[in-house]
Amino acid sequence: MILFSGLLLTSCKSDKTADQQAATTSGEEGAPAPQHFKSERAAVLVGFWHYSMIVGDAKDKEKYQNRWIDIKRDDTFTSGLLDKQTNSGTWSFADETETVILHYDKKDEGLAYEWNIQGFGDMVIWKGNTASNPKATQIKMMKQKEPKFPGTAEE
């Protein structure tokens, strides 16, 4: 019984300890450790997305029309309008609230930076009913298999 308890205690590391070990361990000396997402929900956000359908007031519809965002596995993103990149930054995902937080490098575009995510797959809904984004704006986001800019002939 004592042996079993000892094995149980040593094999049950906290997630924080396991995450720290994973972050500092790599297959080659000097090579970065592979990135691990805390959840499948965060991993699903990686990809090239179109702001496909905007439900909200007229200003929001105009602001998000023909926009795209390319969310990358290394916690960075680029975003733009039509075929022009207009911003970049880093992103994070809060599992408990299923919320994506975009940390824009340029804040002057007036885009919301916190969205509650609903759905799972190549189509998700970004809902603007969060603490820092209390509007009821909802955006249907469509993942693109290959990066194609919205509103252009190549779409």
Phi, psi and omega in degrees: 000318179295319178299316179298315180298320179296318178296319180297314182293321181284335180273349182258074175284155176288157177300325182297314179297315179297319178296319179296318179295318180296324182289335183257359182253133175219164182288329181240149178294129179084348179279144179293147178289148177296147180276141177235132177275149179288339181207162174294328181301316180292320181297327181294334182288342181293128179147181181261119187240143169258140169281095195278308181224128184248125177244118182166198181287166186300323180297318179293319178301316180293319183296324185259355179299133177063026178264160177216161175215136179247102183269123186255155183297335182274021178070023174243167175209159167235153179215162182191185181234127186053236183260016181249131172282127182245347183202170175202177179163201178239162180223157175217166182225127178263107182301318185300324182252000183051053185237131173264138179238121181258123180258089184291139173291318178254119184271350190281359179283345178072024180270143177295146184246359181228125183223136172278133184259130176235130180109175187203114179135211183278356176224121176227160177252128173262118183252134184268032178254069178238173182301317182267356181221070188283358178295159180269018179299137175231139182232126174277118181256130180244123179282137179259136179296323175230145180301115175227134183279139180289151175071015179243169183296333182278359180291000000 
